């Protein structure tokens, strides 16, 4: 049976001019896009092989090398969401039957596992309880036991709001002959991710969180080692093959659109046609990186840490419990335990309808038990935090939650000022 699909109440509304209502997006993402990104995306289109557009592609690569703190040549932007980038890298790097170790500490670790299975990998999953992360000794034991070709892990998993320490993990994987793929969709831009220093072989990201852009383009960076593995599976489509062409020695990548070796040819000096570049998304991705790099990585990370402290101080002053291991909390997303007797969905609905503020629920065992408040990218600002906490105070008081009114806003403001004074 197919899933239900409710028709439009008024079909004529499809002809109305687009005018989305104003919203303050303070969930786990997407968040409000930086106006500069939206302006860049309104620029006129160029052809994908126009010399000016090819120059923009090179500029985008350079900006994301700075963003990821890497010298990797193969640092580029894929057309598609962050999930598409995860799948494209894994499908292109892992041949069917090769072993993949997924270190899972939340719902998005489960996603990595499903993608690995769909790629035909022999999968082993190392599981940490939700609300916690791994130490290197746990991962080393799994590496010794399974000898995988690839280790896949999230840096931050928004379902649990936990941040996995990565320093030392790349070197550990290499010691056991494994490559390291990191999903940094939820964390990149909110916390350091020095790709070269941490020896990460593949990192995939998205624009819709700390980079303050829309979903639909995915920055990635590939080490020489994983790029060589992928390019060894290179295949050129019929109609584009030059005289004397010989395919790569590896197994041909199963998907045409997800063939990262062909995308590398497209971004390379050869400029072999693969797809029509999503021009407007590239403009947006370039502007996201330009804004971030111009601000300066240390300053951007400090801004996210500052808003995190303010959010935590505010919710705790409202007699709410922060979810999970606070020592390993993501700076850009905070999990808040729903107090007993309060309807999680009713509170979110009231915030949206009465205050035009969106916060997130969570998944699986945490659904209805944890709210997720995101303060990141363009919204990693004190005014956004105070506006959200003030509205949450009003809604919680109406739901019967007992606390001192104004305490959350005051505590957040005080935490912000104290942290700024120290900085």
PAZA-872936 format. One record per atom (N, C-alpha, C, O): residue in one letter; x, z, y. Coordinates in steps of 0.001 Angstrom, whole numbers, plus 500000, padded with zeros to 6 digits. Each point is the difference from the previous one (the first is absolute). Layout:
N
aXZY
...
END
This chain:
423
x500850500000498806
x499150500000501194
x500888500000501248
x500972500752500079
x498689498408500880
x500774499934501239
x499666501181500902
x498908500559499900
x502023499832500986
x499729501128500893
x498939499642501031
x499806498821500296
x499504502174500256
x498960499720501002
x500602499462501291
x501145500302500337
x498082498909500370
x500433499423501272
x498800499963500921
x499150499118499880
x500772501832501038
x498841500123500882
x500024498906501062
x501028499810500650
x497875499468499548
x499971498956501032
x499982500599501401
x499661501169500186
x500708498011500796
x499926500436501392
x498568500364500359
x499080499253499665
x500703501884501016
x498631500329500439
x499441498942500945
x498817499663499947
x502055499820500918
x499592498970500957
x501011498860499932
x501060500092500618
x498644498836498648
x500950498887499871
x500443499411501332
x501102499462500107
x498043500637500912
x500347499446501314
x501179500743500638
x500654499465500895
x499619501759498652
x501102500769500587
x501351499335499756
x500960500273500722
x499127498865498277
x501258499303499724
x500402499081501143
x501159499596500092
x497892500069500785
x500291499115501128
x500280500772501283
x500258499394501040
x499694501944498900
x500321500810501179
x501497499934500279
x500806499878499078
x499555500202502185
x501411500055500366
x500626501265499420
x499387501067500020
x501837498809499463
x500685501141499388
x500309501054501056
x500654499715501004
x498872501499498762
x500224501091500954
x500017501321499235
x499027500752500056
x502077499548499219
x500052501238499203
x499855501235500883
x500496500014501127
x498834501017498378
x499865501231500787
x501340500701500128
x500845499875499114
x499367500863501975
x501260500741500150
x500107501102498957
x499026500703499731
x502146499448499689
x500253501027498997
x501404500566500221
x500918499274500382
x499235502016499376
x501318500611499908
x500269500191498509
x499383500846499352
x501540498361500113
x500258499999498555
x501095501007499676
x501187499729500181
x498394501435499337
x500919501103499704
x499983500340498517
x500128501162499615
x499710497809499560
x500067500165498557
x501366499581499486
x500959499934500770
x499140499781497934
x501281499641499391
x500398498549500237
x501026499560499481
x498201499691501281
x500284498617500311
x498884499115499470
x499465500244498919
x500180498713501855
x500687499557501202
x499758500916501186
x499064500800500021
x501813499055500967
x499826500745501240
x499839498983501135
x500098498792499779
x499659501701501419
x499840499098501138
x501284499212500247
x501089500570500066
x498771498131500066
x501164499155500248
x500487500181501437
x499211500207500921
x502094499712499242
x500581500027501338
x499490498784500772
x500048498888499474
x499464501289501761
x499487498854500769
x501018498868500141
x499621498833500096
x501666501507499918
x501024498954500103
x500009499111498761
x500271498802500089
x499432501789498761
x499924499217498764
x498800499057500059
x500108498833499624
x498758501664500842
x498812499151500096
x500219498864500999
x499537498880499784
x501166501409501302
x500294498930500959
x500898498935499377
x499777498803500179
x501242501649499087
x500895499038499351
x499229499118499020
x500281498807499876
x498751501782499431
x499239499251499000
x499012499016500625
x499459499140499305
x500304500981501995
x499113499049500667
x500758498777500515
x499404499123500624
x501900500811499120
x500794498852500443
x499587498743499236
x499487500075498884
x500745498788501731
x499628498718499398
x500814499732498734
x501141500447499883
x498271498826499179
x500663499715498738
x501113498968500167
x499963499146500885
x501026500965498233
x501042498990499858
x499976499501498559
x499540500707499104
x500950498089500674
x500124499491498644
x501088500753499249
x500966500467500602
x498879499652498084
x500917500829499219
x501416499435499943
x500937500739499696
x499243497971500588
x501339499422500001
x500472499632501400
x501029499343500159
x498222501078500854
x500438499852501379
x501297500795500179
x500054501158499586
x500994498263501016
x501259500739500172
x499818501341500703
x500703500963499693
x498355499103501252
x499765501270500694
x499414501042499038
x500333501183500070
x498797498357499041
x499426500945499045
x501040500464498988
x500026501175499632
x500827497917499918
x501064500404499078
x500933501010500673
x500517500905499345
x499692498938501948
x500804500990500716
x499295501361500016
x500647501034499835
x498029498969500363
x499249501254499954
x500118500664498631
x500076501225499910
x499939497978499030
x500181500556498653
x501360500697499896
x500097501091499438
x500954498276501104
x501337500617499953
x500043501278500838
x500627500983499607
x498712498999501539
x499951501194500840
x499278501140499279
x500404501160500084
x498534498491499214
x499254501010499249
x500867500612498905
x499969501212499787
x500793497966499527
x500920500505498973
x501009500970500612
x500275501057499432
x500271498583501720
x500995500851500655
x499396501340500424
x500626501049499845
x498160498905500687
x499344501234500432
x499735500933498819
x500179501213500118
x499397498233498747
x499714500858498855
x501276500483499306
x499978501025499319
x501118498262500842
x501266500566499525
x500325501270500787
x500458500993499434
x499300498961501860
x500225501205500813
x499017501106499625
x500371501172499924
x498381498447499845
x498974500980499639
x500336500698498687
x499863501218499889
x500579498007499110
x500321500561498685
x501450500504499903
x500417500486498948
x500338499400502134
x501405500433500001
x500771499365498845
x500598500685499170
x499367497977500807
x500616499264498902
x500687498752500510
x499681499487501073
x501264500034498142
x500628498707500252
x499504498949499005
x500546498898499935
x498429501438499299
x499477499069498997
x499565498681500651
x499188499996500925
x501357498895498587
x499569498691500493
x498513499798499773
x499286499514500877
x500254500865497929
x498619499700499612
x499078501130500433
x499432500736499192
x500451499360502128
x499089500926500663
x499029499133500780
x500391499334500959
x498355500669498640
x499039499040500547
x498598500585499942
x499812501155499620
x499214498042500758
x498605500440500040
x499165499083499114
x500036498778500150
x499220501812498936
x499151499237499084
x498574499918500544
x499512500937500632
x499836497945499116
x498590499862500358
x499167500711498943
x500022499628498827
x499257501377501586
x499212500804499062
x500134501458500357
x500833500366500830
x498365500462498561
x500059501434500269
x501214500620499309
x500715499329499256
x499500501943500999
x501112500704499366
x499885499967498479
x501011499943499300
x497774500093500193
x499802499931498548
x500498498665499455
x500603499949498928
x499147498974501808
x500489498695499578
x501520499992499921
x500572499384499101
x500087501297501837
x501470500050499997
x500516500769498791
x500969499580499369
x498399501535500304
x500399500765498817
x499944499109498769
x500935499956499200
x497946499335500665
x499795499164498814
x500953498812499990
x500525499636498947
x499703499757502213
x500880498845500057
x501424500365499596
x500648499266499254
x499836501873501244
x501353500428499641
x500089500306498511
x500919499537499325
x498131501241500158
x500075500405498602
x499815498816499057
x500711499884499002
x498344499241501308
x499754498832499161
x501217499077499975
x500290499369498984
x500420500558502146
x501143499097500108
x501286500611499456
x500901499276499575
x499188502038500437
x501235500666499576
x499992500393498529
x501060500126499386
x497764500067500048
x499887500511498628
x499472498898499087
x498904499481500213
x501869500168498784
x499537499028499012
x499127500714498962
x500204501182499723
x498838498111499714
x499144500624498981
x500837500632498889
x500943499398499486
x498685501826500160
x500703500716498943
x501098500924500495
x500482500849499251
x499919498993502014
x501005500927500529
x499356501345500314
x498799500085500254
x502028500973499723
x499482501352500207
x499938500353501475
x500919499710500767
x497978500922499614
x499827500526501355
x499635501476499897
x499099500375499250
x501600500448501502
x499677501426500111
x499309500224501338
x500585499744501052
x498187500726498912
x499265500338501216
x499965501512500142
x499566500712499094
x500896499770502056
x499943501432500315
x498767500211500872
x499983499604501165
x498999501012498275
x498684500066500630
x499662501431500409
x500058500922499186
x499586499250502098
x499558501327500451
x498709499906500806
x499707500865500825
x499510498054498922
x498725499837500682
x499338498694499607
x500454499304499093
x498485500381501592
x499202498824499672
x500806498699500128
x499753499049499259
x501198500903501665
x500738498754500192
x501168499853499032
x500527498901499827
x499875502182499549
x500864499883498839
x499249499383498835
x500558499219499229
x498175501137500650
x499154499377498973
x499854498504500251
x499941499213499055
x499999500392502212
x499944498581500333
x501281499293499556
x499933498912499427
x501225501685500827
x501262499406499551
x499987499795498485
x500489498987499499
x498953501975499784
x499929499889498541
x499133498827499580
x500366499247499098
x498486500592501551
x499112498887499628
x500659498660500294
x499901499070499200
x500768500826501936
x500667498742500343
x501088499684498975
x500139498852499577
x500635502167500022
x501054499790499000
x499409499494498687
x500544499085499382
x498349501508500198
x499346499554498760
x499527498555500124
x500158499213499067
x499264500435502077
x499505498643500202
x501147498985500038
x499797498822499708
x501396501632500649
x501180499124499999
x500569499815498601
x500943499231499812
x498496501463499207
x500483499890498628
x501170500899499688
x500680499804498993
x499568501182501854
x501112500916499769
x499649500995498897
x498829500277499741
x502209500250499617
x499831501165499127
x500096501218500910
x501047500273500587
x497868500436499518
x499853501024501024
x500251501391499458
x499523500359498923
x501240500426501844
x500081501442499784
x499656500674501314
x500481499590501057
x498692501436498884
x499564500705501201
x500523501429499963
x499808500727499025
x500858499656502061
x500393501389500215
x499024500575501015
x499920499519501130
x499337501510498471
x498901500505500813
x500330501366500580
x500446500898499286
x499332499251502012
x500093501312500656
x498595500440500392
x499172499156500340
x500539502139499622
x498675500459500441
x499728499580501445
x500897500021500843
x497854499599499429
x499630499627501363
x500258501189500931
x499688501145499673
x500885498556501482
x500359501042500956
x501447500431499884
x500450500891500720
x500300498456498347
x501424500301499829
x500771498683499973
x499411498919500038
x501929501192499894
x500868498824499883
x501016500255498893
x499972501051499358
x500926497990500417
x501015500106498950
x501323500518500563
x500304499814501178
x500472500837497961
x501410500193500321
x500808498994499185
x499502499429499030
x501738500364501370
x500811498963499362
x500232500275498521
x500117499065499208
x499949502202500413
x500243500328498593
x498865499499499108
x500245499533498888
x498529500560501590
x498867499496499216
x500100498486499799
x499760499489498906
x500596499814502159
x500099498539499906
x501190499605499139
x499922499031499244
x501174501705500860
x501174499668499194
x499689500143498509
x500436499180499192
x498823501845500449
x499643500179498594
x499182498812499496
x500189499548498870
x498910499951501961
x499191498842499607
x500848498734499924
x499787499165499121
x501163500688501784
x500911498848499956
x500830500009498719
x500179498968499353
x500314502191500299
x500822500128498798
x499170499685498752
x500496499409499040
x498246500991500994
x499131499835498831
x499535498549499826
x499915499509498875
x499784499804502237
x499307498710499877
x500852498780500337
x499657498891499590
x501451501282501150
x500874498872500381
x499200498836500592
x500031498904499441
x499254501297501670
x499171498932500569
x500848498983500763
x501129500284500401
x498305498537499789
x500626499015500880
x499677500299501453
x500806499728500890
x498007500835499349
x499544500270501361
x499332501365500059
x499246500376499102
x501041500361501966
x499298501247500308
x499155499750501241
x500513499512501007
x498199500816498935
x499095499809501129
x499430501344500422
x499585500804499166
x500400499430502146
x499538501282500521
x499493499813501422
x500488499129500720
x498543501675499693
x499566500037501393
x500900500968500771
x500402501039499477
x499904498611501760
x500653500997500849
x498970501028500455
x500221501206499895
x498661498306500608
x498899500886500357
x498739499525499312
x499716498802499983
x499535502106499458
x498726499656499361
x498882500622500818
x499823501218499996
x499418497940500712
x498981500550500898
x498882500721499274
x499305500811500612
x500495498923498104
x498922500683499285
x500257501501499920
x499064500799499996
x502209499574499942
x500360501419499932
x500713500478501258
x500229501197500168
x500122497876500712
x500754500241501241
x501407500528499742
x500601500609500885
x499932499166497917
x501338500487499661
x501065498939500274
x499745498800499892
x501454501668500464
x501140499140500312
x501107500268498986
x500517501113499903
x499837497848499343
x501026500124498967
x501394499832500610
x500265498970500620
x500634502008499224
x501390499809500449
x500645498852499208
x499877499930498777
x500804499187501932
x500602498825499361
x501528500000500055
x500639499219499295
x499947501631501518
x501459500013500116
x500613500338498638
x499695501038499413
x501155498091500105
x500648500203498705
x499313499298498850
x500598499830498937
x498151499755501250
x499264499391498890
x500533498604499678
x500111499639498828
x500218499575502197
x500525498668499744
x501295500040499208
x500173499245499043
x500743501639501358
x501268500128499275
x499763500456498567
x500680499543499080
x498359501355500728
x499676500477498656
x499476498855499135
x500417499849498852
x498677499350501690
x499457498864499241
x501115499032499618
x500050499526498865
x500830500184502062
x501079499048499731
x500955500528498935
x500548499227499214
x499647502074500759
x500872500600498985
x499472499731498594
x500769499915499043
x497913499953500845
x499383499747498693
x499589498535499842
x499228499669499101
x501281499453501768
x499748498573499856
x498627499546500437
x499552498926499598
x499758501871501226
x498650499653500451
x500010499630501479
x500830500484500770
x498246498660499607
x499752499688501403
x498899500922500519
x499191500510499223
x500781499702502101
x499029500911500605
x499090499242500956
x500464499386500961
x498221500665498763
x498982499439500889
x499202501138500619
x499482500864499292
x500423499132502037
x499310501062500735
x498811499419500758
x500142499053500772
x498699501524498997
x498810499692500796
x499992500954501194
x499754501196499846
x500517498263501345
x500052500820501214
x498832499687500927
x500077500233501206
x498845499241498228
x498837499629500805
x499542501140500891
x499757499804501191
x500126501377498241
x499403501128500702
x500974500732500899
x499580500725500902
x501709499103498874
x500992500845500658
x500911499280500977
x500527500621500923
x499670498069498890
x501006499312500811
x499643500083501483
x498866499731500396
x502102500637500395
x499788500180501428
x499664501426500378
x500141500377501164
x499418500426497879
x499673501394500279
x501097500954499589
x500021501158500417
x500892498351498761
x501075500832499473
x501173499090499663
x499791498820499716
x501433501690500308
x501147499123499746
x499955499319498628
x499561500578499006
x500909498172500983
x500140499230498759
x501209499065500157
x499835498785500113
x501380501783499896
x501201499168500130
x500295499282498687
x500624500567499102
x498931498203500792
x500016499263498739
x501404499874499425
x500186500213498802
x500801499448502012
x501358499827499489
x500622501337499601
x500609500114498937
x499236500881501908
x500615501305499717
x499417500618498739
x500705500692499265
x498008499065500476
x499346500579498832
x499990499050498805
x499431500323498957
x501190498515501188
x500168499043498906
x498673499597499359
x499866499974498776
x499172499717502066
x498696499522499529
x500097498494499778
x500455499278500886
x499127500238497953
x500112498573499688
x498854499175500559
x500200498852500397
x498613501713499638
x498854499292500572
x499099501022500669
x499619501001499394
x500046498735501859
x499045500852500698
x498887499097500519
x500255498919500532
x498511501541499305
x498835499264500493
x499213500909500935
x499952501216499814
x499434498173501192
x499324500798501019
x498771499253500503
x499672498922499505
x499659501656501473
x498839499394500650
x500053500317501478
x500797500830500436
x498360498513500333
x499998500181501450
x499008501051500473
x500131500511501112
x498873499823498060
x498782500652500475
x500107501507500175
x499002500659500291
x502177499889499539
x500155501451500137
x500962500293501155
x499628499817501159
x501577500624498558
x500906500405501078
x500501498841500843
x500483500216501111
x499414498559498388
x500425498840500783
x498937499529500998
x500255499109500810
x498563501489499126
x498965499792501024
x499524498560500109
x499804499482501099
x500013499879497755
x499468498642499981
x498844499898499030
x499554501012499461
x499950497775500306
x498913499806499034
x500545499783498597
x501151499600499826
x498030500663499192
x500346499649498632
x499976498483499844
x499241499307500677
x501603500185498420
x499984498570499730
x501364499353499983
x500127498831499635
x500907501916500756
x501383499526499890
x500834501154499475
x499749501160500330
x501248498517498849
x500741501040499283
x501502499789500133
x500543499086499379
x500140501730501412
x501457499922500081
x500641500467498688
x499551500972499392
x501488498332500187
x500749500400498806
x501490499834500262
x500406499275500908
x500396501400498291
x501448499790500027
x500521500070498571
x499633500889499232
x501234498153500424
x500537499882498648
x501518500110500029
x500659499349500810
x499891501470498312
x501448500049499841
x500493498699499376
x499215499242499430
x502087500504500679
x500555498800499368
x499752500010498492
x499750498956499398
x500321502232499998
x499855500086498543
x498615499554499555
x499880499191499080
x499085501315501551
x498650499631499556
x499655498589500469
x499242499296499332
x501308500282501815
x499766498635500460
x500587498990499009
x499391498966499727
x501787501338499743
x500600499092499004
x499149499922498740
x499805498919499444
x499688502233500105
x499130500012498812
x498760499135500222
x499597499236499123
x499813500896502052
x498791499240500310
x500313498507500087
x499261499170499469
x501824500502501195
x500314498584500224
x500470499306498717
x499967498774499896
x500466502020499143
x500349499424498692
x498774499446499289
x500136499246499037
x498663501117501424
x498752499496499421
x499394498885500861
x498829499655499846
x501973499793501050
x499540499000500966
x499419498760499316
x500523499492499008
x498386500060501567
x499328498787499530
x499499499272501230
x499414500624500884
x500799498082499195
x499507499195501116
x498817499171499512
x500054499379498938
x498890500623501847
x498785499281499615
x500256498497499871
x500857499439500683
x498392499935498440
x500005498534499903
x499603499424501353
x499099500509500667
x501580498431499722
x499739499409501304
x500998500441501041
x500151499352501035
x500544501760498698
x501040500506500916
x501377499988499351
x501006500225500673
x499044499515498031
x501261500114499265
x500979498901500409
x499656498819499965
x501570501565500425
x501006498992500359
x500580499345498750
x499790500475498884
x500930498443501312
x500659499323498877
x500995500951499358
x500715500724500693
x499327499272497978
x500926500855499281
x499584501460499940
x500798500861499630
x497952499421500732
x499517501389500002
x500018500604498601
x499620499355499023
x500823501884500902
x499934500771498752
x499411501361500316
x500485500667500914
x498496499773498373
x499393501309500277
x500961501127499674
x501003499803499315
x498672501398501192
x500805501172499708
x499979500345498522
x499128499556499253
x501847501242500340
x500128500337498576
x498987501054499557
x499696500115498812
x499789500641502133
x499049501044499638
x498617499440499727
x499714498835500274
x499429502029499174
x498609499612499715
x499280499692501309
x500093500768500958
x499192498111499083
x499293499631501227
x498995501089500388
x499290500533499147
x500660499782502123
x499091501023500514
x498563499533499768
x499669498844500262
x499482502055499246
x498689499612499476
x499017499526501065
x499089499229499698
x501081501218501528
x499079499625501072
x500684499038500965
x501179500159500316
x498080498851500145
x500556499091500997
x500070500678501368
x501056500022500631
x497824500528499823
x499984500606501335
x500907501220500066
x500624500247501032
x499461500521497882
x500802501216499974
x501454499739499597
x500731500946499706
x499695497806500276
x501359499644499590
x500950500248501161
x500099499186500918
x500598501944499035
x500866500392501105
x501224499096500109
x500544499830501091
x499895499591497795
x501112499052500074
x499615498790500850
x500817499510500780
x497961500009499080
x499546498869500811
x499811500424501456
x500248499210500911
x499318502023499311
x499870500493501372
x501383500112500654
x500143499731501193
x500869500663498038
x501366500035500521
x500454498605500430
x500632499847501045
x499045499131498147
x500317498626500395
x499278499612501292
x500544499271500830
x498242501216499327
x499203499689501186
x500621500606501263
x500043499356501049
x500439501891498841
x500614500682501141
x501451499568500228
x500561500249501067
x500035499118497951
x501414499622500096
x500184498782500899
x499032499430500503
x502217500186499689
x500295498795500782
x499373498761499372
x499699499034500702
x500101500986497969
x499390498843499333
x498566499788500468
x499537498863500098
x499765502222500190
x498633499905500507
x499069499238499075
x499171499214500458
x500964501019498222
x499124499294499050
x498560500491500152
x499747501202500071
x499332497867499976
x498600500365500195
x499494500838498828
x500210499653498838
x499129501440501480
x499376500823498970
x498552500284500366
x499093499744499208
x500691500780501977
x498661500293500494
x500036499729501503
x501072499769500560
x497796500256500082
x499954499898501454
x500103501409500576
x499131500842499772
x501919499395500962
x500256501336500522
x498828500500500843
x499416499249500781
x500254502023499049
x498948500642500796
x500583500311501381
x500472501106500261
x499480497890500608
x500716500046501271
x499670501236500818
x500896500698500474
x497823499569499688
x499579501127500836
x500500501326499433
x500388500889500757
x499606499250497914
x500500501224499386
x501508500146500209
x500494501113500181
x500234497779499794
x501433500084500260
x500254500444501435
x500894500809500247
x498334498675500696
x500122500471501375
x499808501515500064
x500761500709500657
x498199499774498642
x499721501434500015
x501103500812499348
x500401501044500515
x500092498472498344
x501071500718499298
x501265500056500847
x500670501031500055
x499654497864500604
x501172499980500882
x499847501016501128
x500935500738500310
x497879499296500303
x499788500922501116
x500027501457499538
x500529500857500709
x498908499439498112
x500062501362499457
x501448500472499895
x500341501097500441
x500504498059498968
x501402500378499825
x500721500077501333
x500823500891500210
x498879498185500693
x500662500012501315
x499715501296500744
x500909500617500555
x497825499797499455
x499620501237500686
x500707501199499375
x500529500862500702
x499472499177497968
x500577501147499294
x501501500086500235
x500522501065500329
x500171497812499503
x501461500000500139
x500398500277501441
x500999500674500252
x498220498808500701
x500310500261501406
x499817501470500348
x500779500554500775
x498197500084498659
x499825501440500215
x501194500771499466
x500419500996500590
x500124498544498299
x501123500682499356
x499513500780498802
x499056500783500104
x501588499006498749
x499544500641498775
x499959501516500105
x498981500594499644
x502090500072500833
x499946501469500071
x498846500500500871
x499343500986499663
x500417498337501445
x498924500432500885
x498632499817499347
x499129500861500124
x500682498008499175
x498722499759499332
x499762501016498883
x498885500495499838
x502159499816499391
x499843500990498934
x499704501381500584
x499193500749499448
x501455499585501662
x499766501297500638
x498568500097500531
x499379501061499937
x500107497832500583
x498619499985500510
x499008500273498871
x499041500749500187
x501179498655498652
x499101500246498869
x500125501434499487
x498999500618499635
x502216499909500337
x500187501391499574
x499308500962500963
x499438501013499584
x500609498660501698
x499382500842501020
x498487500039499828
x499394501070500048
x499997497768499751
x498546499982499817
x499606500694498698
x498938500618499922
x501911499283499061
x499720500693498740
x499943501508500217
x499089500674499520
x501888499843501205
x500003501452500273
x498753500417500765
x499431501061499744
x500145498097501199
x498812500330500787
x498744500004499132
x499166500898500118
x500698498106499015
x498825499939499121
x499964501211499069
x498958500637499848
x502180499680499531
x500052501135499068
x499658501299500717
x499204500799499506
x501399499407501658
x499708501227500753
x498520500078500356
x499394501069499924
x500027497802500463
x498597499992500387
x499065500313498853
x499112500841500145
x501062498502498712
x499082500241498893
x500168501411499437
x499019500622499592
x502202499884500382
x500204501366499510
x499355501025500927
x499478501014499537
x500555498728501767
x499354500910500944
x498485499988499865
x499326500936500429
x500138498002498974
x498559499904499751
x499629500596498639
x498887499812499509
x502068500909499892
x499809500634498691
x499726498972498909
x499156500197499126
x501583498703500953
x499967498969498976
x501347499968499297
x501030500279500614
x498969499388498119
x501226499975499202
x500535498574499921
x499258499055499734
x502052500810500505
x500659498707499843
x500276499783498519
x500482500900499311
x499205497890500198
x500124499713498571
x501454499730499602
x500764499393500749
x499593501072498059
x501257499608499366
x501207500802500458
x499888501003500704
x501268498512498865
x501288500641500276
x500419499662501430
x500405498871500278
x499501502091500617
x500289499748501411
x501436499544500228
x500277499274500955
x500629501142498182
x501401499606500154
x500191498503499773
x501007499430500421
x498023499928498909
x500114498575499715
x498788499227500512
x499586499009499398
x499852501451501714
x498848499315500593
x500457498790500810
x501013500062500696
x498250498852499215
x500268498857500864
x499809500406501457
x499066500742500304
x501793498792500611
x499807500364501398
x498814499308500655
x499464500505500986
x500120498364498490
x498958499220500677
x498595500202499450
x499036499545500614
x500821501128498242
x498680500271499423
x499965501445499511
x500932500466499344
x497984500236500980
x499834501397499609
x498744500146499154
x498914499594500412
x501240500993498394
x498852500300499156
x499414501349500381
x500731500980500138
x497966499073500031
x499319501237500405
x498957500337498951
x499114499191499724
x500981501988499691
x499040500420498976
x498638500271500639
x499902500713500998
x499065498716498421
x498641500184500509
x499564501429499689
x500047500411498840
x499527500364502177
x499605501394499730
x498741500084499149
x499149499110500019
x500759501975499242
x498860500201499106
x498695500002500792
x499902500611501064
x499103498696498397
x498691499959500636
x499837498902501033
x498921499839500570
x502146499397499681
x499953498917500988
x500004498668499263
x500773499810499061
x498368499270501360
x499941498666499407
x501060499118500650
x499955499743501203
x500999499797497990
x501088499170500528
x499458498716500620
x500414499615501093
x498665499726498216
x499482498727500495
x499131500180501234
x499997499144500885
x499269501954499184
x499144500250501161
x500844500204501252
x499642499528501078
x501475501174498779
x500893500221501140
x500593498678500475
x500046499737501202
x500406499433497864
x500578498708500378
x498957499115500680
x500298499311500976
x498493500714498507
x498940499184500588
x499686500447501425
x499785499166500879
x500187502156499356
x499725500522501339
x501127499665500972
x499745499675501159
x501484500402498377
x501124499631500865
x499893498533500433
x500287499654501146
x499294499497497916
x499913498572500315
x498801499697500902
x500127499259500975
x498716501308498703
x498784499657500746
x499953500661501372
x499532499390500961
x500947501850499144
x499874500749501255
x501228499895500896
x499894500113501221
x501285499668498166
x501233500002500783
x500809498712499865
x501037499851500648
x498498499216498515
x500709498727499774
x501425500231499502
x500921499266500358
x499249501767498811
x501303500325499425
x499901499877498486
x499072500522499383
x501888498788500031
x500032499838498548
x501157500794499413
x501147499845500418
x498540501017498600
x501019500614499169
x499709499587498553
x498926499474499706
x502025500766499400
x499859499493498646
x499558501042499001
x500190501200500201
x499219498326498723
x499791500831498826
x501205499767499088
x501014499466500449
x498894500925498284
x501080499708499070
x499420499422498718
x498811499691499925
x502047500167499066
x499627499288498782
x499965500938498796
x500532501109500031
x498821498404498904
x500069500657498702
x499661501481500054
x498946500376500514
x501939500473498960
x499703501432499939
x499921500666501368
x499505501122500106
x500973498212500941
x499977500588501344
x498825499499500836
x499797500463501123
x499436498603498343
x498887499454500775
x498978501103500295
x499562500719499102
x500075499393502167
x499053501028500412
x500613501373500159
x499323500939500420
x501956499191499247
x500678501301500089
x501086500026501078
x500423501067500444
x500019497751499965
x501089499907500975
x499669498925501021
x499626498883499642
x500516501465501646
x499995499004501057
x501439499582500274
x500931500777499791
x499240498008500670
x501337499544500399
x499959499593501473
x499247499111500396
x501577501556500398
x500093499730501435
x501326499307500256
x501064500549499713
x498867498246500827
x501209499244500304
x500274499991501492
x499101499752500803
x502135500518499563
x500434499899501404
x501271499169499978
x501095500532499818
x498760498178500365
x501145499109499786
x499905498767500879
x498948499673500549
x502202499647499564
x500047498776500771
x499548500224501422
x500462500924500669
x498633498232499798
x499496500097501368
x499241501300500227
x499873500446501140
x499619500170497791
x499226501236500117
x500829501265499786
x499439501094499952
x501862498784499921
x500864501186499880
x500259500555501394
x501116499970500517
x497797500540500071
x500032500506501377
x499205501296500063
x499074500214499218
x501294500637501711
x499329501294500129
x498522499825500322
x499166500719499450
x500490498338501433
x498596499857500387
x499134499634498800
x498866500467499888
x501657498705499219
x499231499625498805
x499789501200499086
x498919500187499443
x502132500628500408
x499898501198499159
x498986500974500575
x499150500511499271
x500931499752502029
x499098500975500615
x498560499518499975
x499086500792499774
x500702497928500453
x498647499452499951
x499402500147498601
x498827500342499852
x501978499402499137
x499521500107498614
x499697501444499624
x498959500289499411
x501949500614500930
x499781501409499656
x498813500589500751
x499248500802499447
x500584498803501805
x498859500504500776
x498683499564499367
x499067500794499884
x500862497948499710
x498778499519499349
x499795500681498652
x498875500352499647
x502200499835499602
x499895500657498699
x499527501439500165
x499210500483499189
x501255500204501835
x499521501363500272
x498487500024500200
x499307500846499436
x500191498232501361
x498563499962500292
x499191499758498735
x498995500669499761
x501445498372499428
x499260499659498787
x500079501131498982
x498996500326499366
x502173500276500466
x500149501100499034
x499172501213500410
x499406500662499149
x500551499634502142
x499187501132500467
x498525499762499683
x499290500927499611
x500249497836500555
x498612499676499689
x499716500103498505
x498858500215499593
x502194499632499583
x499855500113498548
x500125501449499515
x499879500267498805
x500361500662502119
x500044501406499624
x501385500532499670
x500127501152499585
x500918498040500588
x501363500481499746
x500382500983501113
x499836499703501183
x500670501456498431
x500301501050500975
x501468499971500420
x500906500086499170
x499299499792502127
x501338500035500587
x499819500188501493
x498880499929500507
x502203500308500194
x499931500177501443
x499961498639500678
x500955499231499888
x497965500458500809
x499867498701500654
x501114499816501027
x500290500900500788
x500320497934499190
x501099499695500908
x501363500334499442
x501021499595500555
x498999501153498336
x501286500443499448
x500832498821499506
x501219499983500170
x498120499026499215
x500732498861499469
x500667499179501085
x501173499645499887
x498077500054501168
x500537499221501108
x501133500762500682
x501039499421500317
x498763501866499906
x501033500806500665
x501272500067499161
x501104499869500530
x498746500332498180
x501173500125499128
x500766498680499928
x501231499991500025
x498041498900499885
x500660498700499946
x500765499725501292
x501136499526499978
x498234500774501119
x500646499771501307
x501236500869500156
x501022499552500520
x498880501698499024
x501136500912500077
x501139499536499095
x501162500019500405
x498509499566498379
x501024499517499072
x500715498781500566
x501219499875499877
x498027499235500738
x500588498800500614
x500983500402501094
x501128499509500047
x498427501396500841
x500852500396501126
x501258500715499525
x501090499767500524
x498756501100498486
x501169500726499491
x501001499056499351
x501208500148500189
x498302498890499054
x500890499044499355
x500688499112501025
x501178499675499851
x498096499932501184
x500615499197501052
x501062500778500748
x501025499440500388
x498737501849499818
x500986500828500705
x501295500103499229
x501083499980500586
x498810500132498081
x501187500080499139
x500749498672499999
x501230499969500038
x498001498917499916
x500611498673499993
x500720499718501297
x500574498924500166
END
